[in-house]
Amino acid sequence: MTAATVAADPASGTTAPSRRRRVTAWIAIAAVLIGVGIAGTALAGLGRWSERNVLDPESAGPTGARALVEILRDRGVDVTVVRDRAAAREALQRGAATLVVPDAPSLSDDGFTAVTDAAADVVLIDPRARTLRLLLPGSSTSGVGPGTVVDGACALAAAERAGGVAPGAIYQSGAGIDACYPTGGGYGLLSGTRDGRPLTAVDGRALFTNEHLAENGNAALAVNLMGRHPTVIWWMPTLTDTDLNDGDPSLGELTPPWVSPVIVLLLASGVAAAIWRGRRFGALVAERLPVTVRAGETTEGRARLYAHARDALHAADQLRIGALSRLAALLGLGPQAAAGEIADAAAARTGWDRGAVRGILIDETPRTDADLAELHRRLKDLERAVHVRVRPETARDERTTR
């Protein structure tokens, strides 16, 4: 008994265990693939687990500021990291503290100044044009410096003690604003006051990140600016923490209320139609092997397909192939003879016109069922004529029998 017979035999009792083994194997493969994916994701993110946004005080990546936070803590400064304005205001209300903030584009002017006004000292480490306009009136951004090391050249003690630095972004100062580190037609640091509270603006991306902190006097400048109070509140605003009202209506607000139910109804109708008209595969039918199929069934099946497709030309080709094979055998030409050779030999033996015989066997193209039936009749006549010429005694016996 073959393996196929055993697998298909319902009495063998091996179908269920075989199916269970296959299911178990696929489950094991899926589990292995999931495990490999999880392990790969973990390994890929292992070196970046602590790397966050630029100037993030908890990021150990090149653009983070964790090294500066550790230096401040080593000098006795308490650094608190907050990520929303409510937490920042609550932390600033506990006592005098320095507020370190990059920028807050998601807040309105009033929302941003409400937090900065609660601080005893503000250090802007990534100021933009709006931030300078709000806190240092008259000041503005002025591009990027040439990257050369320059001294403070100002009256700000924190800059004078730090020494030279290579500023990144540079600024233009407003009236009453102290400007330090002149370079490239601007200044690398601006210092002023707001209601008697000091404010400083400097490009921390080029000076205070982990990859640049050890260069020149960068670390000294950062400690001098941020260590003026025993507490530092490092505020990292997020885009979700906003008080801005979006005046543009959403797509859902623009569409009529009946659109969503109609979409759901159409999707449900599509699923129902797919289930109703989709192809269904029933249970496998167990059958003992091998199975014997009569040759006549194949012929009848092909004939029905040709008839259903109305493919008269294809059916004619099959009739001609059979007729050419039989004529080649009658004329002794062998199986390798070409159709033209068989047609010429048949015409020569029967005395029929060579063009007519070639039309029957090769050239004529039936278009309809009537043409196909006429071609079939002429093929039979040609075969009968060749048979009479090649084997006259057999032809006489057939006529006598009839």
C-alpha positions as CSV (number, residue, x, y, z in Angstrom):
1,M,0.0,0.0,0.0
2,T,1.4,3.4,-1.0
3,A,1.8,6.4,1.2
4,A,-0.9,8.2,-0.8
5,T,-3.3,5.3,-0.3
6,V,-2.7,5.2,3.5
7,A,-3.1,9.0,3.9
8,A,-6.4,8.9,2.0
9,D,-7.8,5.8,3.6
10,P,-10.2,6.8,6.4
11,A,-10.0,3.3,7.9
12,S,-6.2,3.6,8.5
13,G,-6.6,6.0,11.4
14,T,-3.6,8.0,10.5
15,T,-5.2,11.1,9.0
16,A,-5.9,12.9,12.4
17,P,-2.3,12.3,13.8
18,S,-0.8,13.5,10.5
19,R,-2.9,16.6,10.6
20,R,-2.0,17.3,14.2
21,R,1.7,16.9,13.4
22,R,1.4,19.4,10.5
23,V,-0.5,21.9,12.7
24,T,2.1,21.5,15.5
25,A,4.9,22.1,13.1
26,W,3.4,25.3,11.7
27,I,2.8,26.6,15.3
28,A,6.4,25.9,16.1
29,I,7.6,27.7,13.0
30,A,5.4,30.7,13.8
31,A,6.7,30.8,17.4
32,V,10.3,30.7,16.2
33,L,9.7,33.5,13.7
34,I,8.0,35.6,16.4
35,G,10.9,35.0,18.8
36,V,13.5,35.9,16.2
37,G,11.6,39.1,15.4
38,I,11.4,40.1,19.1
39,A,15.1,39.3,19.6
40,G,16.1,41.3,16.5
41,T,14.0,44.3,17.6
42,A,15.5,44.2,21.0
43,L,19.1,44.0,19.7
44,A,18.5,46.7,17.2
45,G,17.2,49.1,19.8
46,L,19.7,48.1,22.5
47,G,22.1,50.8,21.7
48,R,19.4,53.4,21.3
49,W,17.2,52.8,24.4
50,S,18.4,55.9,26.1
51,E,18.7,58.1,23.1
52,R,15.8,60.5,22.8
53,N,15.2,64.0,21.4
54,V,17.9,66.6,20.9
55,L,19.0,68.2,24.2
56,D,16.9,65.7,26.2
57,P,18.4,65.6,29.7
58,E,17.8,61.9,30.0
59,S,19.4,61.0,26.7
60,A,22.8,59.4,26.6
61,G,23.0,59.7,22.8
62,P,25.3,62.2,21.0
63,T,22.6,64.9,20.8
64,G,21.3,64.4,24.3
65,A,22.3,66.4,27.4
66,R,22.7,63.7,30.1
67,A,26.4,64.4,30.6
68,L,25.6,68.1,31.5
69,V,22.9,67.0,34.0
70,E,25.3,64.6,35.7
71,I,27.9,67.4,36.0
72,L,25.4,69.7,37.6
73,R,24.3,67.0,40.0
74,D,27.9,66.3,40.9
75,R,28.2,70.0,41.9
76,G,25.2,69.8,44.2
77,V,22.6,71.2,41.8
78,D,19.2,69.4,42.0
79,V,18.0,68.8,38.4
80,T,14.4,67.9,37.9
81,V,13.1,66.9,34.5
82,V,9.6,67.7,33.5
83,R,7.7,67.2,30.2
84,D,4.5,69.3,30.5
85,R,3.8,72.8,31.5
86,A,1.6,71.9,34.5
87,A,4.5,69.9,36.0
88,A,6.9,72.7,35.2
89,R,4.8,75.4,37.0
90,E,4.3,73.1,40.0
91,A,8.0,72.5,40.3
92,L,8.8,76.2,40.0
93,Q,6.4,77.2,42.7
94,R,8.5,75.2,45.3
95,G,11.2,77.8,45.4
96,A,13.8,79.8,43.4
97,A,15.0,77.7,40.5
98,T,16.6,78.0,37.1
99,L,14.3,77.0,34.2
100,V,16.1,75.4,31.3
101,V,14.0,75.1,28.2
102,P,14.7,74.6,24.5
103,D,11.5,75.9,22.8
104,A,7.8,75.3,23.0
105,P,6.2,75.7,19.6
106,S,3.0,73.9,20.6
107,L,2.2,76.6,23.2
108,S,0.7,80.0,22.7
109,D,2.6,83.1,23.7
110,D,0.6,83.4,27.0
111,G,1.0,79.7,27.7
112,F,4.8,79.9,27.3
113,T,5.4,83.1,29.3
114,A,3.1,81.8,32.1
115,V,5.7,79.1,32.8
116,T,8.9,81.2,32.3
117,D,7.5,84.1,34.5
118,A,7.4,81.6,37.4
119,A,11.2,81.0,37.2
120,A,13.9,82.9,39.0
121,D,16.2,82.5,36.1
122,V,15.6,81.3,32.5
123,V,18.2,79.7,30.2
124,L,16.9,79.2,26.6
125,I,19.1,76.5,25.0
126,D,17.5,76.4,21.6
127,P,15.7,79.7,21.1
128,R,13.7,80.5,18.0
129,A,12.5,83.8,16.6
130,R,9.2,83.9,18.6
131,T,10.9,83.0,21.9
132,L,13.4,85.8,21.4
133,R,10.6,88.2,20.6
134,L,8.7,87.3,23.8
135,L,11.5,87.2,26.3
136,L,14.2,89.4,24.8
137,P,12.3,92.1,22.9
138,G,14.1,93.4,19.8
139,S,16.3,90.4,19.5
140,S,16.2,88.0,16.5
141,T,18.0,85.1,14.9
142,S,20.8,85.8,12.5
143,G,21.9,82.5,10.9
144,V,24.8,80.3,11.9
145,G,28.3,81.3,12.9
146,P,31.5,80.3,11.1
147,G,32.4,77.7,13.8
148,T,35.5,79.5,15.1
149,V,36.4,79.8,18.8
150,V,35.8,83.3,20.2
151,D,35.9,84.8,23.7
152,G,32.9,86.2,25.5
153,A,33.9,89.9,25.0
154,C,31.0,91.1,27.2
155,A,30.3,92.0,30.8
156,L,28.5,88.7,31.6
157,A,30.5,87.0,34.3
158,A,29.4,83.5,33.4
159,A,30.8,84.0,29.8
160,E,34.0,85.7,31.0
161,R,34.8,82.8,33.4
162,A,34.0,80.1,30.9
163,G,36.5,81.2,28.2
164,G,36.2,80.7,24.5
165,V,33.5,78.7,22.7
166,A,32.5,78.0,19.1
167,P,28.9,79.2,18.8
168,G,26.4,77.5,16.4
169,A,23.4,79.7,15.9
170,I,24.0,83.5,16.2
171,Y,21.6,86.3,17.1
172,Q,21.1,90.0,16.9
173,S,20.5,91.8,20.2
174,G,17.8,94.3,21.0
175,A,18.0,97.4,23.1
176,G,19.3,96.8,26.6
177,I,20.4,93.3,25.8
178,D,23.9,92.2,26.6
179,A,25.6,90.3,23.7
180,C,28.5,87.9,24.0
181,Y,30.7,85.8,21.7
182,P,30.7,88.1,18.6
183,T,31.2,86.1,15.4
184,G,29.9,86.1,11.8
185,G,28.1,89.4,12.2
186,G,26.1,88.3,15.2
187,Y,26.5,87.0,18.7
188,G,26.5,83.5,20.2
189,L,24.8,84.5,23.5
190,L,22.2,87.1,24.5
191,S,21.5,88.0,28.1
192,G,18.8,90.3,29.5
193,T,16.2,90.6,32.2
194,R,12.4,90.3,32.4
195,D,10.7,91.8,35.4
196,G,14.1,91.7,37.1
197,R,14.7,88.0,36.4
198,P,17.8,87.1,34.3
199,L,17.2,85.5,30.9
200,T,19.9,84.0,28.7
201,A,19.7,82.6,25.1
202,V,22.4,80.4,23.6
203,D,22.5,77.6,21.1
204,G,22.8,74.5,23.2
205,R,22.8,72.1,20.2
206,A,26.3,73.3,19.3
207,L,27.6,73.7,22.9
208,F,25.8,71.6,25.5
209,T,25.1,68.2,23.9
210,N,27.0,65.1,24.9
211,E,29.2,65.2,21.8
212,H,30.2,68.8,22.2
213,L,30.2,69.4,26.0
214,A,33.9,68.6,26.5
215,E,35.0,71.0,23.8
216,N,36.6,74.4,24.6
217,G,34.7,76.2,27.5
218,N,31.3,74.6,26.8
219,A,31.0,72.8,30.0
220,A,32.1,75.7,32.1
221,L,29.6,78.0,30.3
222,A,26.7,75.6,30.9
223,V,27.5,75.2,34.6
224,N,27.9,79.0,35.1
225,L,24.6,79.7,33.4
226,M,22.5,76.9,35.0
227,G,24.2,76.6,38.4
228,R,23.2,80.0,39.8
229,H,20.4,78.4,41.9
230,P,20.5,75.2,43.8
231,T,17.6,73.8,41.7
232,V,17.3,73.4,37.9
233,I,13.9,72.6,36.3
234,W,14.7,71.2,32.9
235,W,11.5,71.5,30.9
236,M,11.1,69.4,27.6
237,P,7.8,70.5,26.1
238,T,5.9,68.0,24.0
239,L,3.7,68.5,21.0
240,T,0.7,67.0,22.8
241,D,1.0,69.5,25.6
242,T,-0.6,72.5,23.9
243,D,-3.1,75.2,24.5
244,L,-3.6,76.2,20.9
245,N,-7.0,75.8,19.3
246,D,-7.0,74.3,15.8
247,G,-9.3,76.6,13.8
248,D,-9.4,74.3,10.7
249,P,-12.2,71.8,10.7
250,S,-11.3,68.1,10.4
251,L,-12.5,65.8,7.6
252,G,-15.0,64.2,10.0
253,E,-16.4,67.6,10.8
254,L,-16.8,68.5,7.1
255,T,-18.6,65.3,6.1
256,P,-22.4,64.9,6.7
257,P,-23.4,62.7,9.6
258,W,-24.9,60.0,7.4
259,V,-21.5,59.3,5.6
260,S,-20.0,57.1,8.3
261,P,-23.0,54.8,8.6
262,V,-23.2,54.4,4.8
263,I,-19.5,53.5,4.6
264,V,-20.0,50.9,7.4
265,L,-23.1,49.5,5.6
266,L,-21.2,49.3,2.3
267,L,-18.3,47.4,4.0
268,A,-20.7,45.0,5.7
269,S,-22.5,44.4,2.3
270,G,-19.2,43.7,0.6
271,V,-18.2,41.2,3.3
272,A,-21.6,39.6,3.1
273,A,-21.4,39.4,-0.7
274,A,-17.9,37.9,-0.5
275,I,-19.1,35.2,1.9
276,W,-22.3,34.5,-0.2
277,R,-20.6,34.3,-3.6
278,G,-17.1,33.3,-2.6
279,R,-15.7,29.9,-3.5
280,R,-16.1,27.4,-0.8
281,F,-13.9,24.4,-0.4
282,G,-15.6,21.5,1.2
283,A,-14.1,18.6,3.2
284,L,-11.7,16.4,1.5
285,V,-13.2,13.2,0.0
286,A,-11.4,10.1,0.9
287,E,-10.8,7.8,-2.1
288,R,-8.8,4.6,-2.5
289,L,-5.9,4.9,-4.9
290,P,-5.1,4.4,-7.7
291,V,-8.2,5.6,-9.6
292,T,-8.8,4.4,-13.1
293,V,-10.4,7.0,-15.6
294,R,-11.6,5.8,-18.9
295,A,-10.0,7.5,-21.9
296,G,-13.4,8.3,-23.4
297,E,-14.2,10.5,-20.4
298,T,-11.2,12.7,-21.2
299,T,-12.2,12.9,-24.8
300,E,-15.8,13.8,-24.0
301,G,-14.7,16.4,-21.4
302,R,-12.4,18.1,-23.9
303,A,-15.2,18.0,-26.5
304,R,-17.6,19.7,-24.1
305,L,-15.0,22.4,-23.3
306,Y,-14.4,23.1,-27.0
307,A,-18.2,23.3,-27.6
308,H,-18.8,25.5,-24.6
309,A,-16.0,27.9,-25.7
310,R,-17.1,27.8,-29.4
311,D,-13.5,27.2,-30.3
312,A,-14.0,25.7,-33.8
313,L,-10.4,26.3,-34.9
314,H,-8.9,24.4,-31.9
315,A,-11.3,21.5,-32.5
316,A,-10.4,21.5,-36.2
317,D,-6.7,21.3,-35.2
318,Q,-7.4,18.2,-33.1
319,L,-9.3,16.6,-36.0
320,R,-6.5,17.3,-38.4
321,I,-3.8,16.0,-36.1
322,G,-5.6,12.7,-35.8
323,A,-6.2,12.5,-39.6
324,L,-2.6,13.3,-40.4
325,S,-1.4,10.7,-38.0
326,R,-3.6,8.0,-39.6
327,L,-2.7,9.1,-43.2
328,A,1.0,9.0,-42.4
329,A,0.6,5.4,-41.2
330,L,-1.4,4.4,-44.3
331,L,1.1,6.0,-46.7
332,G,4.1,4.6,-44.9
333,L,5.7,8.0,-44.2
334,G,6.5,7.5,-40.5
335,P,5.7,9.7,-37.5
336,Q,8.3,12.4,-38.3
337,A,6.7,13.3,-41.6
338,A,5.6,17.0,-42.0
339,A,2.0,17.9,-42.7
340,G,2.8,19.2,-46.1
341,E,4.6,16.0,-47.1
342,I,1.5,14.0,-45.9
343,A,-0.8,16.2,-47.9
344,D,1.3,15.9,-51.1
345,A,1.5,12.2,-50.7
346,A,-2.2,11.8,-50.2
347,A,-3.0,14.0,-53.2
348,A,-0.6,12.0,-55.4
349,R,-2.1,8.6,-54.3
350,T,-5.7,9.6,-54.7
351,G,-5.3,11.8,-57.7
352,W,-7.1,14.7,-56.0
353,D,-6.1,18.3,-56.5
354,R,-3.0,19.1,-54.4
355,G,-4.4,22.5,-53.3
356,A,-7.7,21.0,-52.3
357,V,-6.0,18.3,-50.2
358,R,-3.7,21.0,-48.5
359,G,-6.8,23.1,-47.8
360,I,-8.5,20.1,-46.1
361,L,-5.4,19.1,-44.0
362,I,-3.7,22.5,-43.4
363,D,-5.0,25.7,-44.9
364,E,-8.7,26.1,-44.5
365,T,-9.9,27.8,-41.3
366,P,-13.4,26.9,-40.0
367,R,-15.3,29.8,-38.3
368,T,-18.5,28.2,-37.3
369,D,-19.8,24.8,-36.1
370,A,-21.2,24.2,-39.6
371,D,-17.7,24.8,-41.1
372,L,-16.3,22.4,-38.6
373,A,-18.8,19.7,-39.5
374,E,-18.1,20.1,-43.2
375,L,-14.3,19.8,-42.5
376,H,-14.9,16.7,-40.6
377,R,-16.8,15.1,-43.5
378,R,-14.1,16.0,-46.0
379,L,-11.4,14.6,-43.8
380,K,-13.3,11.3,-43.6
381,D,-13.7,11.3,-47.4
382,L,-10.0,11.9,-47.9
383,E,-9.0,9.2,-45.5
384,R,-11.5,6.8,-47.1
385,A,-10.1,7.6,-50.6
386,V,-6.5,7.0,-49.5
387,H,-7.5,3.8,-47.8
388,V,-9.2,2.6,-51.0
389,R,-6.0,3.4,-53.0
390,V,-3.5,1.9,-50.5
391,R,-5.5,-1.2,-49.4
392,P,-8.3,-1.9,-52.0
393,E,-8.9,-5.4,-50.7
394,T,-9.6,-4.1,-47.2
395,A,-11.9,-1.5,-48.6
396,R,-13.9,-4.1,-50.6
397,D,-14.3,-6.3,-47.5
398,E,-15.6,-3.3,-45.5
399,R,-18.2,-2.5,-48.3
400,T,-19.3,-6.1,-48.5
401,T,-19.7,-6.2,-44.7
402,R,-21.8,-3.1,-44.8
